[in-house]
Amino acid sequence: MYNGTDPTTDGIHDGIEPRKQRGLEIAALARIDRDGDYYLVPSVTNPRQTKYKVKVSRAKQTCTCPDHELRGCKCKHIYAVEYAIRRERHPDGSTTVTESVTVTKERRTYPQDWPAYNEAQTNEKREFQFLLRDLCATVTDFPPRPDHRGRPPIPLRDAIFAAVFKVYSTVSARRFMCDLSDAHERGYIKHLPHFNSVLNALEDPRLFPVLTDLIERSALPLSAIESTFAVDSTGFCASKFIRWYDVKYNRFTSEQQWVKAHFACGVKTNVVTAIEIQGRDTGDATQLPALVQNTARNFAVKEVVADKGYSGRDCPTMFGEILRG
C-alpha cells in the first residue's frame, strides 16, 4: 500500500538534518578509532560495548548500525566520521586541525616548551622558598607585650615563613617539620620553631593584616604588565561545624563553617592584587570598592571585569574617581 512517501527520498522525510547534528556531537565528544579501511564509532546508547564499523569512500558509505541497514540512508555514525578530525603537522612543530570534510575549520596549535616546563616544575619548591624568604625579610616584629611570660616568641618573619610554607606543602604540621628543618639549614629562617608554634601562627589574628599586605606586595613586580583586572569571590571551608535544632523538620542539623574571599587578579598573569576575607554571607558588590582602590594603589587600572554580582549604582562614580586619581 502506497503511503505517500517516496523511498528514494526517505532520508529527507525522516529527518536527515537531526542526523547531521547528532553526528557532529558524536565526533566532538566520542573517540573514533580506525581499523584498516573501517572507522569504529561508539554507540550512543552503549558506547563501551557497542561500536559500529563505518566505511567512507567517494563511491559509497556503509555502516553496520540498524538505522543504515534498514533505511539505506546516511546515519549519524557516517556523519560523525565525515566530521572526524584530521591533523597535519608542520616542520615547526605546530599543528593544523581540519574539523570537517565538507565544512573546513582550521585551528592552529603550538608546541609546548617542555625543557622550560620541566625546569619550572622541578625547581618550583626551591624557588618558592627563596622568594618567600625575600618577601618575609620586609616584615618587622610586633612590639613586645609587657605582660608576656615564658619563652620569647619566635621572630615574626620566621613565623610567617613557616605558616605560609606549611600551607604550601599541603601536609600536616608534624610531617611538615622535615621541610622546615631543610629551610632552616639553608638559612631561610633563623630559628627552627616547634610544630605547635607554626599552628599558633596560623591562628594568630594579628597576622591577618600582615599577610594581606604581603599578598599585595608580592604582585608589585607585575605592575608594568597588568592593566585589566577581574574581580570574583570563592569560599574556604573551616574545620569547625555549627549545629542547631531545626523545628520545622524536628531534627538536629549541622553545617561546616566557611569564609568568603573576595579578590582582584590580573587577567594576563592571574596574580592576586587585592583580597578581602569576610563572612560567608557578605555580598560581592560591597567589597568591590576596596578591591579596586587597593589595586589602583600599585597598578594603573584601565578596565575591571566582573559579573552581575558586583553591579551597583555607585560603580560608575567610583571608577571615575579612581581613573581620575
C-alpha positions as CSV (number, residue, x, y, z in Angstrom):
1,M,0.0,0.0,0.0
2,Y,1.4,3.4,-1.0
3,N,1.7,5.8,2.0
4,G,2.7,8.9,0.1
5,T,6.5,8.5,0.8
6,D,9.0,8.3,-2.0
7,P,11.5,5.6,-1.0
8,T,14.3,7.5,-2.9
9,T,13.8,10.5,-0.6
10,D,13.2,8.6,2.6
11,G,16.2,10.1,4.3
12,I,14.9,13.6,3.7
13,H,11.4,13.0,5.1
14,D,12.9,11.1,8.0
15,G,14.9,14.0,9.4
16,I,18.4,13.9,7.9
17,E,19.4,17.3,9.5
18,P,19.0,15.9,13.0
19,R,21.3,13.0,12.0
20,K,23.9,15.6,10.9
21,Q,23.6,17.3,14.3
22,R,23.9,14.0,16.2
23,G,26.9,13.0,14.1
24,L,28.6,16.3,14.8
25,E,28.0,15.7,18.6
26,I,29.5,12.2,18.3
27,A,32.6,13.5,16.5
28,A,33.1,16.2,19.1
29,L,32.6,14.1,22.2
30,A,33.4,10.4,21.3
31,R,36.6,8.7,20.3
32,I,36.6,7.4,16.8
33,D,39.3,4.8,16.1
34,R,40.4,3.4,12.7
35,D,40.8,-0.3,11.9
36,G,42.1,-0.7,8.4
37,D,39.5,0.7,6.0
38,Y,36.9,1.0,8.7
39,Y,36.2,3.6,11.4
40,L,34.9,2.3,14.8
41,V,32.2,4.7,16.0
42,P,30.9,4.0,19.5
43,S,27.1,3.7,20.1
44,V,25.3,6.5,21.8
45,T,23.2,4.2,24.0
46,N,26.0,1.7,24.8
47,P,29.4,3.3,24.0
48,R,31.6,0.9,26.0
49,Q,30.3,-2.3,24.5
50,T,28.9,-1.5,21.0
51,K,30.9,0.0,18.2
52,Y,29.7,0.3,14.6
53,K,32.0,-0.2,11.6
54,V,31.8,2.7,9.1
55,K,33.4,2.8,5.7
56,V,33.5,6.1,3.9
57,S,34.6,6.4,0.2
58,R,33.7,8.5,-2.7
59,A,31.5,5.8,-4.2
60,K,29.7,4.5,-1.2
61,Q,29.3,4.9,2.6
62,T,28.4,1.9,4.7
63,C,27.6,1.4,8.4
64,T,26.7,-1.6,10.5
65,C,24.1,0.2,12.6
66,P,20.4,-0.8,12.3
67,D,19.5,2.7,11.0
68,H,21.7,2.4,7.9
69,E,21.0,-1.3,7.2
70,L,17.2,-0.8,7.5
71,R,16.8,2.5,5.7
72,G,19.9,2.7,3.5
73,C,20.4,6.4,4.2
74,K,23.4,8.2,5.8
75,C,23.2,7.6,9.5
76,K,24.7,9.7,12.3
77,H,27.7,7.5,12.5
78,I,28.6,8.2,8.9
79,Y,28.2,11.9,9.5
80,A,30.4,11.5,12.6
81,V,33.2,10.0,10.5
82,E,32.9,12.8,8.0
83,Y,33.2,15.3,10.8
84,A,36.2,13.4,12.2
85,I,39.3,15.5,12.9
86,R,42.3,15.3,10.5
87,R,45.6,16.7,11.8
88,E,48.5,17.9,9.8
89,R,51.9,18.5,11.5
90,H,54.2,21.2,10.2
91,P,58.1,21.2,10.4
92,D,58.0,24.0,13.1
93,G,56.0,21.7,15.4
94,S,52.7,23.4,15.0
95,T,49.5,21.6,14.0
96,T,46.7,22.4,11.7
97,V,43.4,20.9,12.7
98,T,40.7,20.4,10.0
99,E,37.3,19.6,11.6
100,S,35.1,18.7,8.6
101,V,35.2,17.2,5.1
102,T,32.5,19.5,3.7
103,V,33.0,22.5,6.1
104,T,36.6,23.3,6.8
105,K,37.5,24.9,10.1
106,E,41.2,25.3,11.0
107,R,42.6,25.7,14.5
108,R,46.3,26.4,14.9
109,T,48.0,24.8,17.9
110,Y,51.6,25.4,19.1
111,P,54.1,23.1,20.7
112,Q,54.9,23.0,24.4
113,D,58.3,24.2,25.6
114,W,59.0,21.1,27.6
115,P,62.5,21.9,28.8
116,A,61.3,25.2,30.3
117,Y,58.2,23.5,31.7
118,N,60.2,20.6,33.3
119,E,62.7,23.1,34.8
120,A,59.9,25.2,36.3
121,Q,58.2,22.1,37.8
122,T,61.4,20.6,39.2
123,N,62.6,23.8,40.8
124,E,59.2,25.2,42.0
125,K,59.6,24.3,45.6
126,R,63.2,25.6,45.8
127,E,62.2,28.9,44.1
128,F,59.2,29.3,46.3
129,Q,61.3,29.2,49.5
130,F,63.7,31.7,48.0
131,L,61.0,34.2,47.1
132,L,59.2,33.7,50.3
133,R,62.3,34.4,52.3
134,D,62.9,37.7,50.5
135,L,59.2,38.6,51.0
136,C,59.3,37.9,54.7
137,A,62.5,39.9,55.1
138,T,60.4,43.1,54.9
139,V,58.3,42.2,58.0
140,T,59.1,43.8,61.3
141,D,58.3,42.2,64.7
142,F,55.4,43.3,66.8
143,P,56.1,45.4,69.9
144,P,56.8,43.2,72.9
145,R,54.0,42.7,75.3
146,P,54.7,43.9,78.8
147,D,52.8,41.0,80.4
148,H,54.4,38.3,78.3
149,R,55.6,35.3,80.3
150,G,57.5,32.2,79.3
151,R,59.9,31.7,76.4
152,P,60.3,34.6,74.0
153,P,58.3,34.3,70.8
154,I,59.9,33.4,67.5
155,P,60.6,36.3,65.1
156,L,57.6,37.3,63.1
157,R,59.3,36.8,59.8
158,D,60.1,33.2,60.8
159,A,56.6,32.6,61.9
160,I,55.1,33.9,58.7
161,F,57.6,31.9,56.6
162,A,56.7,28.7,58.5
163,A,53.0,29.3,58.3
164,V,52.9,30.1,54.6
165,F,55.3,27.2,53.8
166,K,53.2,24.8,55.8
167,V,50.1,25.7,53.8
168,Y,52.0,25.4,50.5
169,S,53.3,21.9,51.5
170,T,49.7,20.6,52.0
171,V,50.8,18.2,54.7
172,S,50.2,18.1,58.4
173,A,52.3,20.2,60.8
174,R,54.2,17.3,62.1
175,R,55.1,15.9,58.6
176,F,56.0,19.5,57.5
177,M,58.8,19.7,60.1
178,C,61.2,17.9,57.7
179,D,60.8,20.6,55.1
180,L,61.0,23.4,57.6
181,S,64.3,21.8,59.0
182,D,65.7,21.9,55.5
183,A,64.7,25.5,55.1
184,H,66.5,26.3,58.5
185,E,69.7,24.6,57.3
186,R,69.6,26.7,54.1
187,G,69.4,29.9,56.2
188,Y,65.8,30.9,55.2
189,I,64.8,31.1,58.9
190,K,67.0,31.9,61.9
191,H,65.1,29.7,64.5
192,L,63.5,26.3,63.9
193,P,60.1,26.5,65.7
194,H,58.1,23.7,67.2
195,F,55.2,22.5,65.1
196,N,52.8,23.9,67.7
197,S,54.3,27.3,67.1
198,V,53.5,27.0,63.4
199,L,49.9,26.2,64.2
200,N,49.7,29.1,66.7
201,A,50.9,31.4,64.0
202,L,48.1,30.3,61.7
203,E,45.5,31.1,64.4
204,D,47.0,34.4,65.4
205,P,44.6,37.2,64.4
206,R,47.4,39.8,64.4
207,L,48.9,38.2,61.3
208,F,45.9,38.9,59.2
209,P,46.8,42.4,58.1
210,V,50.4,41.4,57.7
211,L,49.5,38.5,55.3
212,T,47.1,40.8,53.4
213,D,49.9,43.3,52.9
214,L,52.3,40.6,51.7
215,I,49.8,39.4,49.1
216,E,49.6,42.9,47.6
217,R,53.3,43.4,47.9
218,S,54.1,40.1,46.1
219,A,52.2,41.4,43.0
220,L,54.3,44.6,42.6
221,P,56.9,43.1,40.1
222,L,54.0,42.7,37.6
223,S,52.7,46.3,37.9
224,A,54.1,47.1,34.4
225,I,52.3,44.2,32.8
226,E,48.8,44.2,34.2
227,S,46.2,46.9,33.5
228,T,43.0,44.9,33.2
229,F,41.7,43.1,36.3
230,A,39.0,40.6,37.1
231,V,37.1,40.5,40.4
232,D,35.4,37.5,41.9
233,S,35.0,35.5,45.2
234,T,35.4,32.0,46.4
235,G,34.8,30.1,49.6
236,F,37.2,28.4,52.1
237,C,35.9,25.7,54.4
238,A,37.0,25.7,58.1
239,S,37.5,22.7,60.4
240,K,34.6,23.8,62.6
241,F,30.9,22.9,62.4
242,I,27.8,24.7,63.7
243,R,24.9,22.6,65.0
244,W,21.3,23.7,65.6
245,Y,17.9,22.2,66.1
246,D,15.5,22.6,63.1
247,V,12.0,23.0,64.5
248,K,10.4,22.6,61.0
249,Y,11.9,19.1,60.4
250,N,12.2,18.1,64.1
251,R,15.9,17.2,63.9
252,F,19.4,18.5,64.6
253,T,21.3,19.9,61.6
254,S,25.0,20.7,61.3
255,E,26.9,22.7,58.7
256,Q,30.6,23.3,58.1
257,Q,31.7,26.9,58.7
258,W,33.4,28.7,55.8
259,V,34.6,32.2,54.9
260,K,34.4,34.1,51.7
261,A,37.5,35.5,49.9
262,H,36.9,38.4,47.6
263,F,39.9,39.1,45.3
264,A,41.1,41.0,42.3
265,C,43.6,39.5,39.9
266,G,45.3,40.4,36.7
267,V,43.9,38.8,33.6
268,K,47.3,38.1,32.0
269,T,49.3,36.6,34.8
270,N,46.4,35.8,37.3
271,V,48.4,37.4,40.0
272,V,46.2,38.5,43.0
273,T,46.5,42.2,43.5
274,A,44.0,42.7,46.4
275,I,42.0,40.5,48.7
276,E,39.2,40.8,51.3
277,I,38.3,38.0,53.7
278,Q,34.8,38.3,55.1
279,G,31.9,36.1,56.4
280,R,30.1,33.7,54.1
281,D,27.0,35.9,53.9
282,T,28.9,39.0,52.7
283,G,27.7,40.4,49.4
284,D,30.0,40.8,46.5
285,A,29.1,44.4,45.5
286,T,30.0,45.8,48.9
287,Q,33.6,44.5,48.5
288,L,34.2,45.9,45.0
289,P,35.3,49.5,46.0
290,A,38.0,48.2,48.4
291,L,39.4,45.7,45.9
292,V,39.6,48.3,43.1
293,Q,41.1,51.0,45.3
294,N,43.7,48.7,46.8
295,T,44.6,47.5,43.3
296,A,44.8,51.1,42.0
297,R,47.4,52.0,44.6
298,N,50.0,49.8,42.9
299,F,48.6,49.3,39.3
300,A,47.3,51.5,36.5
301,V,43.7,50.3,36.4
302,K,42.2,50.7,32.9
303,E,39.5,48.1,33.0
304,V,37.8,45.9,35.6
305,V,35.8,42.8,34.6
306,A,33.1,41.3,36.9
307,D,29.8,39.6,36.8
308,K,26.4,41.0,37.8
309,G,27.1,40.2,41.5
310,Y,29.3,43.3,41.6
311,S,26.9,45.6,40.0
312,G,25.7,48.7,41.9
313,R,24.7,52.3,41.5
314,D,28.0,53.7,42.9
315,C,30.2,51.7,40.5
316,P,30.4,54.3,37.7
317,T,31.2,57.1,40.1
318,M,33.8,55.1,41.9
319,F,35.6,54.0,38.8
320,G,35.6,57.6,37.5
321,E,37.2,58.8,40.7
322,I,39.9,56.1,40.6
323,L,40.8,56.7,36.9
324,R,41.0,60.5,37.5
325,G,43.1,59.9,40.6
